[in-house]
């Protein structure tokens, strides 16, 4: 009896880049989209109607901002999964729920009522989506984050506090250690300057190639 075995290789993938403010997510998204001919989904920071108000008055606007991000990224994921192209996404929905919102709550900048409401909404959305095929986490120290934030010169980021970035970094490390939704690749931004060095970008690409080849086994 002849048994036929068919192997199916995924024609589309969802790749996502995670990392703190100023870690280089948007830059790497652009570089990888160009290299792999992937479609890029960016975080709409410049068009966000709450971001300026949030950095000026965090407690007043924290819930509004996080719900805006949650809704935006949920819709991005739905579009990605319905599409016919491999997409690389600038920031993940998990960072909103497990890093930014809990941090705001812990700092007293989001009420317990608002945080619980927010997180219940996230859990409902999370049950309707699949995690990315690969997450690339950009790890960066606070001095590196500050240097890159100053370099890009966004006015609304001038008021970001160092303790805010430090707390976010701590939560990023805890999250990436416990993440079990799929493959996660850590890139140390302190030691790899992919934005200015083709050699360093090549190192990142080789790491990604190794992870993606594993997805096809």
C-alpha positions, 0 to 999 in steps of 0.5 A: 500500500502506497502512502503519500505524505504531503508537506505544507510550508507556510506561505505567509507569516506574522513576525513582530518586533517587541522592545522598549521606547527607543529600542529601534523597533521601527528602524528594524521593521523597515530594514527587515521589510526591505530585506525580506520583501515583507509588508510592514505594519507600523505603530502609528505614534505620529497619528495617535490622538492621545500620546501628547496629552499622555506624556503631559498628564499621564494619570488623566490619559493612561486608560484612554491611551492604552485602549487606543493601542489595544484596539489598534493592534487588535485590528492590525492582527486581524488584517495580518491573519486575513492577508496573503503576505508575510507581515512584520509588525512594529510592537506586539499586543502583549506589550500593551497588556503585560508591560505598559498597562501594568506599569501604569497601574503600579505607578499609580497612573491608572486606577485599579478599576480602569486596569481591570476593565482594560485587562478583561478587554485584552483577555477577550481579544487574546482569545480571538487571535493567534500569537506571531510566528516569531517575536524579535525582542530588542533588549536595550539598557536605559542609557541606550534608550535615552540616546536613541530617544534624543537622537530621533527628537520627538518633542512629546518624548522629552518628558519621559522619565528615566525611572519610567524607562527603567520600570518598563525594562524590568517588565520587558525582561520578566515578560520575555522570560515567561513568554510561551506563545511561540518563538522569541529571539532576543537581540542585544541592542547595546552591542548590535548597531543594526541601524548604522552597521551593515555587518551588524544588520547581517548578524541580526538577519542570520539569527532570524534566518536560523529561527525561521528555518526552524519554523519550516521543519 
